[in-house]
């Protein structure tokens, strides 16, 4: 059975982003997949990389001890879907902290003669479902760091066969109809991905 890890990162339970999170989980479960729904705020994930963790960052396998349960969830996934808003042209701090603390040497990558070698190759599908306050043009002018992080950095450590980046830009001016349409689009895309 396909196992999907959904990483959700929004603190407001009745937000539009949480509606996208719910649509994601519902769609993947409807496919018959085993969904590990990891709502980082609801779980109280601590995004702060401590001094001790940083000092032991490269000391695999001991480096995983502080976040062992999350490492096991990532390692068990065949599919990774990240659901998050873009704030200040980046991930919410809790999601960035998850990547800093859990995507460790020996977990998401290994170093071989100083080169990063992918280590999460069990993940065969990668997707992001996200919203931006500004337009696509504005994001592009800033380099669109979240898109690049998903489609380059996270992609690199997984090397999935399929990658989707589903973004609703210009949320500041989105209508109810636009938001409903994007929810439908997310469902359609995840049903076939």
Secondary structure as a PSIPRED ss2 file (coil, helix, strand):
# PSIPRED VFORMAT (PSIPRED V4.0)

   1 X C   1.000  0.000  0.000
   2 X C   1.000  0.000  0.000
   3 X E   0.000  0.000  1.000
   4 X E   0.000  0.000  1.000
   5 X E   0.000  0.000  1.000
   6 X E   0.000  0.000  1.000
   7 X E   0.000  0.000  1.000
   8 X E   0.000  0.000  1.000
   9 X E   0.000  0.000  1.000
  10 X C   1.000  0.000  0.000
  11 X C   1.000  0.000  0.000
  12 X C   1.000  0.000  0.000
  13 X C   1.000  0.000  0.000
  14 X C   1.000  0.000  0.000
  15 X C   1.000  0.000  0.000
  16 X H   0.000  1.000  0.000
  17 X H   0.000  1.000  0.000
  18 X H   0.000  1.000  0.000
  19 X H   0.000  1.000  0.000
  20 X H   0.000  1.000  0.000
  21 X H   0.000  1.000  0.000
  22 X H   0.000  1.000  0.000
  23 X H   0.000  1.000  0.000
  24 X H   0.000  1.000  0.000
  25 X H   0.000  1.000  0.000
  26 X H   0.000  1.000  0.000
  27 X H   0.000  1.000  0.000
  28 X H   0.000  1.000  0.000
  29 X H   0.000  1.000  0.000
  30 X H   0.000  1.000  0.000
  31 X C   1.000  0.000  0.000
  32 X C   1.000  0.000  0.000
  33 X C   1.000  0.000  0.000
  34 X E   0.000  0.000  1.000
  35 X E   0.000  0.000  1.000
  36 X E   0.000  0.000  1.000
  37 X E   0.000  0.000  1.000
  38 X E   0.000  0.000  1.000
  39 X E   0.000  0.000  1.000
  40 X C   1.000  0.000  0.000
  41 X C   1.000  0.000  0.000
  42 X C   1.000  0.000  0.000
  43 X C   1.000  0.000  0.000
  44 X C   1.000  0.000  0.000
  45 X C   1.000  0.000  0.000
  46 X C   1.000  0.000  0.000
  47 X C   1.000  0.000  0.000
  48 X C   1.000  0.000  0.000
  49 X C   1.000  0.000  0.000
  50 X C   1.000  0.000  0.000
  51 X H   0.000  1.000  0.000
  52 X H   0.000  1.000  0.000
  53 X H   0.000  1.000  0.000
  54 X H   0.000  1.000  0.000
  55 X H   0.000  1.000  0.000
  56 X C   1.000  0.000  0.000
  57 X C   1.000  0.000  0.000
  58 X C   1.000  0.000  0.000
  59 X C   1.000  0.000  0.000
  60 X C   1.000  0.000  0.000
  61 X C   1.000  0.000  0.000
  62 X H   0.000  1.000  0.000
  63 X H   0.000  1.000  0.000
  64 X H   0.000  1.000  0.000
  65 X H   0.000  1.000  0.000
  66 X H   0.000  1.000  0.000
  67 X H   0.000  1.000  0.000
  68 X H   0.000  1.000  0.000
  69 X H   0.000  1.000  0.000
  70 X H   0.000  1.000  0.000
  71 X H   0.000  1.000  0.000
  72 X H   0.000  1.000  0.000
  73 X H   0.000  1.000  0.000
  74 X H   0.000  1.000  0.000
  75 X H   0.000  1.000  0.000
  76 X C   1.000  0.000  0.000
  77 X C   1.000  0.000  0.000
  78 X C   1.000  0.000  0.000
  79 X E   0.000  0.000  1.000
  80 X E   0.000  0.000  1.000
  81 X E   0.000  0.000  1.000
  82 X E   0.000  0.000  1.000
  83 X E   0.000  0.000  1.000
  84 X E   0.000  0.000  1.000
  85 X E   0.000  0.000  1.000
  86 X E   0.000  0.000  1.000
  87 X E   0.000  0.000  1.000
  88 X C   1.000  0.000  0.000
  89 X C   1.000  0.000  0.000
  90 X E   0.000  0.000  1.000
  91 X C   1.000  0.000  0.000
  92 X C   1.000  0.000  0.000
  93 X H   0.000  1.000  0.000
  94 X H   0.000  1.000  0.000
  95 X H   0.000  1.000  0.000
  96 X H   0.000  1.000  0.000
  97 X H   0.000  1.000  0.000
  98 X H   0.000  1.000  0.000
  99 X H   0.000  1.000  0.000
 100 X H   0.000  1.000  0.000
 101 X H   0.000  1.000  0.000
 102 X H   0.000  1.000  0.000
 103 X C   1.000  0.000  0.000
 104 X C   1.000  0.000  0.000
 105 X E   0.000  0.000  1.000
 106 X C   1.000  0.000  0.000
 107 X C   1.000  0.000  0.000
 108 X C   1.000  0.000  0.000
 109 X E   0.000  0.000  1.000
 110 X E   0.000  0.000  1.000
 111 X E   0.000  0.000  1.000
 112 X E   0.000  0.000  1.000
 113 X C   1.000  0.000  0.000
 114 X C   1.000  0.000  0.000
 115 X E   0.000  0.000  1.000
 116 X E   0.000  0.000  1.000
 117 X E   0.000  0.000  1.000
 118 X E   0.000  0.000  1.000
 119 X C   1.000  0.000  0.000
 120 X C   1.000  0.000  0.000
 121 X C   1.000  0.000  0.000
 122 X C   1.000  0.000  0.000
 123 X C   1.000  0.000  0.000
 124 X C   1.000  0.000  0.000
 125 X E   0.000  0.000  1.000
 126 X E   0.000  0.000  1.000
 127 X E   0.000  0.000  1.000
 128 X E   0.000  0.000  1.000
 129 X E   0.000  0.000  1.000
 130 X E   0.000  0.000  1.000
 131 X E   0.000  0.000  1.000
 132 X E   0.000  0.000  1.000
 133 X C   1.000  0.000  0.000
 134 X C   1.000  0.000  0.000
 135 X C   1.000  0.000  0.000
 136 X H   0.000  1.000  0.000
 137 X H   0.000  1.000  0.000
 138 X H   0.000  1.000  0.000
 139 X H   0.000  1.000  0.000
 140 X H   0.000  1.000  0.000
 141 X H   0.000  1.000  0.000
 142 X C   1.000  0.000  0.000
 143 X C   1.000  0.000  0.000
 144 X C   1.000  0.000  0.000
 145 X H   0.000  1.000  0.000
 146 X H   0.000  1.000  0.000
 147 X H   0.000  1.000  0.000
 148 X H   0.000  1.000  0.000
 149 X H   0.000  1.000  0.000
 150 X H   0.000  1.000  0.000
 151 X H   0.000  1.000  0.000
 152 X H   0.000  1.000  0.000
 153 X H   0.000  1.000  0.000
 154 X H   0.000  1.000  0.000
 155 X H   0.000  1.000  0.000
 156 X H   0.000  1.000  0.000
 157 X H   0.000  1.000  0.000
 158 X H   0.000  1.000  0.000
 159 X C   1.000  0.000  0.000
 160 X C   1.000  0.000  0.000
 161 X C   1.000  0.000  0.000
 162 X E   0.000  0.000  1.000
 163 X E   0.000  0.000  1.000
 164 X E   0.000  0.000  1.000
 165 X E   0.000  0.000  1.000
 166 X E   0.000  0.000  1.000
 167 X E   0.000  0.000  1.000
 168 X E   0.000  0.000  1.000
 169 X C   1.000  0.000  0.000
 170 X C   1.000  0.000  0.000
 171 X H   0.000  1.000  0.000
 172 X H   0.000  1.000  0.000
 173 X H   0.000  1.000  0.000
 174 X C   1.000  0.000  0.000
 175 X C   1.000  0.000  0.000
 176 X H   0.000  1.000  0.000
 177 X H   0.000  1.000  0.000
 178 X H   0.000  1.000  0.000
 179 X H   0.000  1.000  0.000
 180 X H   0.000  1.000  0.000
 181 X H   0.000  1.000  0.000
 182 X H   0.000  1.000  0.000
 183 X H   0.000  1.000  0.000
 184 X H   0.000  1.000  0.000
 185 X H   0.000  1.000  0.000
 186 X H   0.000  1.000  0.000
 187 X H   0.000  1.000  0.000
 188 X H   0.000  1.000  0.000
 189 X H   0.000  1.000  0.000
 190 X H   0.000  1.000  0.000
 191 X H   0.000  1.000  0.000
 192 X C   1.000  0.000  0.000
 193 X C   1.000  0.000  0.000
